[in-house]
Amino acid sequence: MSETEAQTTKKRTKKDDYIVQGSILAAAAVLTKIIGVVYRIPLTNILGDEGNGFYGYAYQVYAIALMISSFSLPTAVSKLVSIRLAKRQRRNAFRAFICSLAFAIGVGLFISLTIFLGAGLISTHLMKSPLSVYALRVLAPGLLIVAVMAVIRGYFQGMGTMLPTAISQIIEQVFNAVISIVGASVLFGIGTKAGEKSGEELLGPAYGAAGSTLGTVVGSLSGLLFLLFVIFLYKNVIRKQLKRDRTQNVESYSFLLKALLLTAIPVVFSTAVYNINQIIDLTIFNHVMESQGYVEKEYMALQGIYTGKYDTLINVPMAIANALGTSLVPSLTAVVTAGTKKQVHSKINQTLRLTMVIAIPSCIGYFVLASPIMVLLYNDSSATPAHLLMAGAIVVVLYGLSSVTNSILHGLNYMTSPAKNAAAALGIHLVAFVLMMTVFKMNVYALVGGNIVFALAMSILNLLKIRKVSGFKIDFVSTFGKPFAAAAVMGIVTFGVFRLFDTLIGGRVIPVCISLIVAILVYAVVMLKIGTLSEDDILDLPMGGRILRISKKFHLLPAVKVEE
């Protein structure tokens, strides 16, 4: 590599480090989601659809509490820390971290106790699922653990490194997987014996669900311990940085707490709505299904298919959009502060395109291979799980788009806009969902339909706001058109390859695995050949220089027209 190329690469790496950091976080997120899918296979077999229903319902309540206590904190803390580090105020950045930590402990402890003590009331009267109480009580302590972990992750993200977050996520998921399977297996047996004595046939699945949630808590604790270990390793470095800091204006904790709340509350609201729409949907679903003559075993089994199979798969590609959004916020904030409008537009455009490059082929892949994937992972050849995945495949695109546009608005310093848009989208979604359940009687498919309506409304509102406040106009051809064209070719070829190998070889594994490998290769070739990614985009990726050289060597990039 020449000296000029080396300087260009170094400059590019510094300028667009958020993509590399986002890629690290995305890789970890996808790996954890894959682990999640893999361990859910034996877990689903242990719990059955009824047990998955209890687990899914309890976890939705847990997720709402988590949104309030924790999920806004990494974004809020990273924003507070990155702003102060940009001004070379390391002492104030560390004080922001300490203030956030104290806040997280207080709020996390309060919400943990509230959920634990109120689990019976919530499960019986609100959820219409009394036996979910066991899983909910086991999950409650995890709220405090995750709140503390969220602040530490936000501190590292604010300093521009996603590595501690990424590693802690992997450790967390590994422990989660092992403990969930063991806990579910042991407690399912205990619950079954207790159910035989009491005459409650669903006690086994309910106990099993509680055992599986134990993995969530232990996994969170393992992730927190790793992050505390990293803080311990870097304590001397942090201490030296604070000693060298000559900042005259030392911010008070009361000022920092106010700044944290003003940053976190809008994020809390917008992210909470993402989960509260799920718990509202499941509650309405249970009530309507009961009024339509279904018994608890029937509607909890359908709910178990939705939460345990469909939702688990849908969340895998969405993790990439969430990771890119997480790394974008501090980066875009810095560009908005010191950059030009052109640089802001370029960063927004690139983030949207990279998100769609992943989301659109995932959507097409799920649609084409829905039934084979369900058979491969869950040995379930029934129509409902496959049809759910086919109907909801578009959710990958819409939720990915809504998630990353949320982050763009946060990076543009419009913190309350996603919250307002989420409230509007929730209202639209609830009207549509109730109509689907009561008028059209769509049964479990209404849950998927509600997801589509909410994410679509959220995406449109966010994009309109981004255009209004920044002047950015989305390029539909490069953002959606080219990835869809490449994904459509991929889908046709993949379907043909699966049919061929299913006929010639058969079985659950080989036809699907070969089809997925072919899908990745075909999509990559077509995507590059039609110019979905520019050379700059490729160079901004991890190992971008190597990828670009390989692409040129095999003539995978569009031919450059030479003017005569």
Secondary structure as UniProt FT lines:
FT   HELIX           3..15
FT   HELIX           17..66
FT   HELIX           67..71
FT   HELIX           73..86
FT   TURN            87..88
FT   HELIX           90..121
FT   HELIX           122..126
FT   HELIX           130..132
FT   HELIX           133..139
FT   TURN            140..141
FT   HELIX           142..158
FT   TURN            159..160
FT   HELIX           163..198
FT   TURN            201..202
FT   HELIX           203..233
FT   HELIX           235..244
FT   HELIX           253..291
FT   TURN            292..293
FT   HELIX           296..305
FT   HELIX           306..310
FT   HELIX           311..338
FT   HELIX           341..368
FT   HELIX           370..378
FT   HELIX           383..392
FT   HELIX           394..411
FT   TURN            412..413
FT   HELIX           417..438
FT   TURN            443..444
FT   HELIX           445..470
FT   HELIX           477..481
FT   HELIX           482..504
FT   HELIX           510..529
FT   TURN            530..531
FT   HELIX           535..540
FT   TURN            542..543
FT   HELIX           544..553
FT   TURN            554..555
//
